[in-house]
Amino acid sequence: MPNPNDSSPLSEAIAKRAYELYLQRGSLAGHELDDWLQAEAEVSRAASDDDAPHTTPQPVVRRRSARGESHSPPSNRRL
C-alpha cells in the first residue's frame, strides 16, 4: 500500500492508475488493495519495458552485381 510520505513519480503513477481502476470498478469500496497491487504491477511492467534496450534497425547491404550480370530476372523464353 502507498506510503503517505512518498511523493516519488513512480508512487504517483501507481496511485493514479489505482484510482483509474477504482473508477472502472464503479467506485466500489473494499478493493483498494487489489487496485493498488494491480496498478503497481502495470506501472512496474511499463517501466521495465521502457528500460529494455531498443534495437536499432540494421541497414540493408546489397551486393553489387558483377560486370556483365543482368539486373533483370531471367526470362522463361525458349530458344
N, CA, C and O atoms as a DFTB+ gen file, in Angstrom:
316 C
 N C O
     1  1       0.844      -1.187       0.000
     2  2       0.000       0.000       0.000
     3  2       0.885       1.244       0.000
     4  3       2.069       1.182       0.329
     5  1       0.299       2.352      -0.367
     6  2       1.110       3.562      -0.511
     7  2       1.639       4.071       0.812
     8  3       1.010       3.943       1.862
     9  1       2.801       4.644       0.720
    10  2       3.394       5.327       1.856
    11  2       2.969       6.789       1.750
    12  3       3.284       7.438       0.752
    13  1       2.262       7.330       2.749
    14  2       1.769       8.710       2.644
    15  2       2.878       9.744       2.507
    16  3       2.624      10.860       2.055
    17  1       4.097       9.396       2.888
    18  2       5.213      10.344       2.792
    19  2       5.968      10.221       1.475
    20  3       6.892      10.992       1.220
    21  1       5.587       9.262       0.636
    22  2       6.290       9.031      -0.635
    23  2       5.583       9.799      -1.748
    24  3       4.436       9.503      -2.084
    25  1       6.267      10.778      -2.313
    26  2       5.696      11.539      -3.422
    27  2       6.550      11.380      -4.678
    28  3       6.631      12.293      -5.500
    29  1       7.187      10.213      -4.823
    30  2       8.018       9.971      -5.994
    31  2       7.131       9.839      -7.233
    32  3       5.954       9.501      -7.113
    33  1       7.673      10.098      -8.405
    34  2       6.891       9.955      -9.631
    35  2       6.325       8.543      -9.800
    36  3       5.215       8.377     -10.304
    37  1       7.080       7.534      -9.383
    38  2       6.603       6.158      -9.503
    39  2       5.390       5.935      -8.611
    40  3       4.394       5.357      -9.043
    41  1       5.474       6.391      -7.375
    42  2       4.365       6.245      -6.436
    43  2       3.134       7.014      -6.920
    44  3       2.006       6.540      -6.781
    45  1       3.349       8.180      -7.479
    46  2       2.237       8.974      -8.003
    47  2       1.585       8.289      -9.198
    48  3       0.363       8.319      -9.345
    49  1       2.404       7.668     -10.055
    50  2       1.865       6.950     -11.210
    51  2       1.034       5.748     -10.761
    52  3      -0.015       5.461     -11.335
    53  1       1.508       5.059      -9.740
    54  2       0.772       3.907      -9.215
    55  2      -0.551       4.381      -8.607
    56  3      -1.595       3.774      -8.848
    57  1      -0.512       5.447      -7.832
    58  2      -1.728       5.970      -7.207
    59  2      -2.743       6.408      -8.259
    60  3      -3.941       6.167      -8.111
    61  1      -2.265       7.050      -9.316
    62  2      -3.159       7.493     -10.389
    63  2      -3.803       6.296     -11.073
    64  3      -5.005       6.299     -11.338
    65  1      -3.003       5.271     -11.360
    66  2      -3.548       4.084     -12.021
    67  2      -4.509       3.337     -11.098
    68  3      -5.533       2.834     -11.560
    69  1      -4.200       3.256      -9.805
    70  2      -5.090       2.599      -8.852
    71  2      -6.439       3.330      -8.802
    72  3      -7.491       2.697      -8.713
    73  1      -6.398       4.649      -8.859
    74  2      -7.640       5.427      -8.858
    75  2      -8.443       5.163     -10.134
    76  3      -9.668       5.059     -10.084
    77  1      -7.761       5.057     -11.271
    78  2      -8.441       4.735     -12.529
    79  2      -9.126       3.370     -12.429
    80  3     -10.258       3.202     -12.883
    81  1      -8.434       2.401     -11.833
    82  2      -9.023       1.071     -11.666
    83  2     -10.241       1.128     -10.752
    84  3     -11.241       0.456     -11.007
    85  1     -10.162       1.927      -9.686
    86  2     -11.279       2.132      -8.772
    87  2     -12.488       2.698      -9.527
    88  3     -13.614       2.244      -9.323
    89  1     -12.257       3.673     -10.385
    90  2     -13.341       4.253     -11.156
    91  2     -13.924       3.242     -12.145
    92  3     -15.139       3.176     -12.327
    93  1     -13.051       2.456     -12.783
    94  2     -13.514       1.442     -13.723
    95  2     -14.376       0.394     -13.029
    96  3     -15.289      -0.164     -13.638
    97  1     -14.094       0.129     -11.772
    98  2     -14.832      -0.852     -10.996
    99  2     -16.192      -0.287     -10.572
   100  3     -17.004      -1.009      -9.995
   101  1     -16.438       0.948     -10.842
   102  2     -17.703       1.566     -10.455
   103  2     -17.624       2.253      -9.111
   104  3     -18.647       2.436      -8.451
   105  1     -16.437       2.634      -8.693
   106  2     -16.189       3.323      -7.427
   107  2     -16.660       2.516      -6.224
   108  3     -17.120       3.074      -5.228
   109  1     -16.538       1.196      -6.330
   110  2     -16.924       0.324      -5.223
   111  2     -15.784       0.237      -4.220
   112  3     -14.641      -0.040      -4.585
   113  1     -16.105       0.475      -2.961
   114  2     -15.109       0.386      -1.891
   115  2     -14.833      -1.084      -1.570
   116  3     -15.630      -1.967      -1.888
   117  1     -13.692      -1.322      -0.939
   118  2     -13.349      -2.671      -0.491
   119  2     -12.336      -3.375      -1.372
   120  3     -11.947      -4.506      -1.079
   121  1     -11.901      -2.733      -2.446
   122  2     -10.937      -3.348      -3.364
   123  2      -9.678      -2.504      -3.500
   124  3      -8.961      -2.605      -4.495
   125  1      -9.414      -1.679      -2.506
   126  2      -8.284      -0.756      -2.585
   127  2      -6.959      -1.485      -2.752
   128  3      -6.121      -1.087      -3.561
   129  1      -6.775      -2.550      -1.987
   130  2      -5.517      -3.296      -2.075
   131  2      -5.377      -3.959      -3.437
   132  3      -4.301      -3.929      -4.034
   133  1      -6.455      -4.556      -3.933
   134  2      -6.415      -5.181      -5.262
   135  2      -6.067      -4.153      -6.335
   136  3      -5.235      -4.407      -7.206
   137  1      -6.716      -2.985      -6.262
   138  2      -6.448      -1.931      -7.241
   139  2      -5.005      -1.454      -7.155
   140  3      -4.355      -1.238      -8.178
   141  1      -4.503      -1.290      -5.930
   142  2      -3.135      -0.822      -5.751
   143  2      -2.133      -1.833      -6.304
   144  3      -1.193      -1.465      -7.009
   145  1      -2.342      -3.116      -5.979
   146  2      -1.399      -4.147      -6.428
   147  2      -1.423      -4.301      -7.940
   148  3      -0.377      -4.494      -8.558
   149  1      -2.605      -4.217      -8.543
   150  2      -2.688      -4.292     -10.000
   151  2      -2.007      -3.085     -10.636
   152  3      -1.276      -3.224     -11.616
   153  1      -2.247      -1.917     -10.084
   154  2      -1.617      -0.701     -10.612
   155  2      -0.106      -0.776     -10.476
   156  3       0.628      -0.399     -11.390
   157  1       0.351      -1.262      -9.337
   158  2       1.793      -1.394      -9.107
   159  2       2.417      -2.330     -10.137
   160  3       3.484      -2.038     -10.677
   161  1       1.754      -3.456     -10.409
   162  2       2.272      -4.410     -11.389
   163  2       2.304      -3.794     -12.791
   164  3       3.284      -3.957     -13.518
   165  1       1.237      -3.088     -13.169
   166  2       1.177      -2.480     -14.503
   167  2       2.242      -1.400     -14.674
   168  3       2.917      -1.350     -15.702
   169  1       2.391      -0.540     -13.674
   170  2       3.369       0.546     -13.767
   171  2       4.788      -0.018     -13.761
   172  3       5.650       0.463     -14.496
   173  1       5.032      -1.032     -12.939
   174  2       6.366      -1.649     -12.903
   175  2       6.699      -2.307     -14.233
   176  3       7.822      -2.201     -14.724
   177  1       5.712      -2.990     -14.814
   178  2       5.931      -3.654     -16.103
   179  2       6.214      -2.621     -17.187
   180  3       7.100      -2.818     -18.018
   181  1       5.471      -1.529     -17.182
   182  2       5.693      -0.471     -18.174
   183  2       7.065       0.157     -18.004
   184  3       7.733       0.472     -18.989
   185  1       7.491       0.341     -16.754
   186  2       8.813       0.925     -16.502
   187  2       9.914      -0.008     -16.953
   188  3      10.925       0.446     -17.490
   189  1       9.742      -1.306     -16.746
   190  2      10.781      -2.252     -17.165
   191  2      10.823      -2.361     -18.684
   192  3      11.892      -2.577     -19.256
   193  1       9.664      -2.212     -19.353
   194  2       9.653      -2.210     -20.817
   195  2      10.387      -0.999     -21.360
   196  3      11.059      -1.086     -22.387
   197  1      10.261       0.136     -20.674
   198  2      10.952       1.353     -21.102
   199  2      12.462       1.235     -20.920
   200  3      13.228       1.846     -21.666
   201  1      12.896       0.444     -19.924
   202  2      14.317       0.279     -19.651
   203  2      14.968      -0.764     -20.553
   204  3      16.195      -0.855     -20.609
   205  1      14.161      -1.550     -21.258
   206  2      14.710      -2.594     -22.121
   207  2      15.489      -1.941     -23.258
   208  3      15.090      -0.898     -23.776
   209  1      16.597      -2.559     -23.639
   210  2      17.372      -1.975     -24.738
   211  2      16.582      -2.047     -26.036
   212  3      15.978      -3.066     -26.370
   213  1      16.606      -0.955     -26.738
   214  2      15.910      -0.897     -28.016
   215  2      16.894      -1.247     -29.122
   216  3      18.035      -0.784     -29.131
   217  1      16.436      -2.063     -30.041
   218  2      17.303      -2.425     -31.152
   219  2      17.107      -1.411     -32.267
   220  3      15.985      -1.007     -32.573
   221  1      18.195      -1.017     -32.855
   222  2      18.113      -0.105     -33.979
   223  2      18.135      -0.934     -35.253
   224  3      18.881      -1.908     -35.352
   225  1      17.331      -0.555     -36.213
   226  2      17.307      -1.325     -37.453
   227  2      18.667      -1.290     -38.141
   228  3      19.325      -0.251     -38.193
   229  1      19.069      -2.422     -38.658
   230  2      20.332      -2.508     -39.372
   231  2      20.114      -2.141     -40.834
   232  3      19.082      -2.489     -41.410
   233  1      21.066      -1.447     -41.441
   234  2      20.900      -1.090     -42.853
   235  2      20.951      -2.337     -43.732
   236  3      21.607      -3.327     -43.408
   237  1      20.247      -2.256     -44.839
   238  2      20.256      -3.358     -45.793
   239  2      21.498      -3.218     -46.650
   240  3      21.736      -2.167     -47.245
   241  1      22.283      -4.269     -46.712
   242  2      23.500      -4.259     -47.521
   243  2      23.209      -5.053     -48.781
   244  3      22.862      -6.233     -48.726
   245  1      23.353      -4.396     -49.898
   246  2      23.097      -5.071     -51.177
   247  2      24.419      -5.307     -51.887
   248  3      25.302      -4.449     -51.913
   249  1      24.524      -6.469     -52.449
   250  2      25.720      -6.835     -53.185
   251  2      25.679      -6.182     -54.556
   252  3      24.657      -6.210     -55.240
   253  1      26.783      -5.604     -54.942
   254  2      26.864      -5.039     -56.287
   255  2      26.986      -6.179     -57.279
   256  3      27.669      -7.173     -57.032
   257  1      26.322      -6.016     -58.388
   258  2      26.397      -7.075     -59.398
   259  2      27.741      -7.017     -60.113
   260  3      28.329      -5.951     -60.297
   261  1      28.199      -8.173     -60.500
   262  2      29.450      -8.254     -61.248
   263  2      29.215      -7.699     -62.647
   264  3      28.084      -7.676     -63.133
   265  1      30.270      -7.259     -63.279
   266  2      30.131      -6.733     -64.639
   267  2      29.566      -7.805     -65.549
   268  3      29.985      -8.963     -65.527
   269  1      28.607      -7.381     -66.345
   270  2      28.014      -8.313     -67.289
   271  2      26.822      -9.056     -66.703
   272  3      26.068      -9.695     -67.437
   273  1      26.647      -8.980     -65.408
   274  2      25.497      -9.643     -64.791
   275  2      24.265      -8.818     -65.067
   276  3      24.297      -7.592     -64.957
   277  1      23.203      -9.461     -65.417
   278  2      21.967      -8.770     -65.738
   279  2      21.230      -8.402     -64.451
   280  3      21.254      -9.143     -63.468
   281  1      20.582      -7.254     -64.479
   282  2      19.788      -6.836     -63.335
   283  2      18.353      -7.311     -63.438
   284  3      17.609      -7.262     -62.460
   285  1      17.959      -7.772     -64.618
   286  2      16.592      -8.228     -64.793
   287  2      16.503      -9.726     -64.504
   288  3      17.482     -10.456     -64.661
   289  1      15.324     -10.173     -64.081
   290  2      15.179     -11.598     -63.794
   291  2      15.318     -12.420     -65.075
   292  3      15.026     -11.912     -66.158
   293  1      15.749     -13.654     -64.979
   294  2      15.889     -14.473     -66.186
   295  2      14.543     -14.692     -66.842
   296  3      13.526     -14.848     -66.166
   297  1      14.545     -14.702     -68.153
   298  2      13.292     -14.897     -68.882
   299  2      13.014     -16.381     -69.036
   300  3      13.913     -17.218     -68.944
   301  1      11.770     -16.679     -69.267
   302  2      11.363     -18.079     -69.450
   303  2      11.183     -18.414     -70.926
   304  3      10.546     -19.413     -71.260
   305  1      11.741     -17.585     -71.817
   306  2      11.618     -17.837     -73.250
   307  2      12.466     -19.020     -73.657
   308  3      13.591     -19.205     -73.192
   309  1      11.897     -19.805     -74.529
   310  2      12.671     -20.935     -75.070
   311  2      13.393     -20.483     -76.324
   312  3      12.876     -19.691     -77.112
   313  1      14.554     -20.986     -76.484
   314  2      15.331     -20.627     -77.667
   315  2      15.168     -21.626     -78.749
   316  3      15.756     -21.477     -79.820
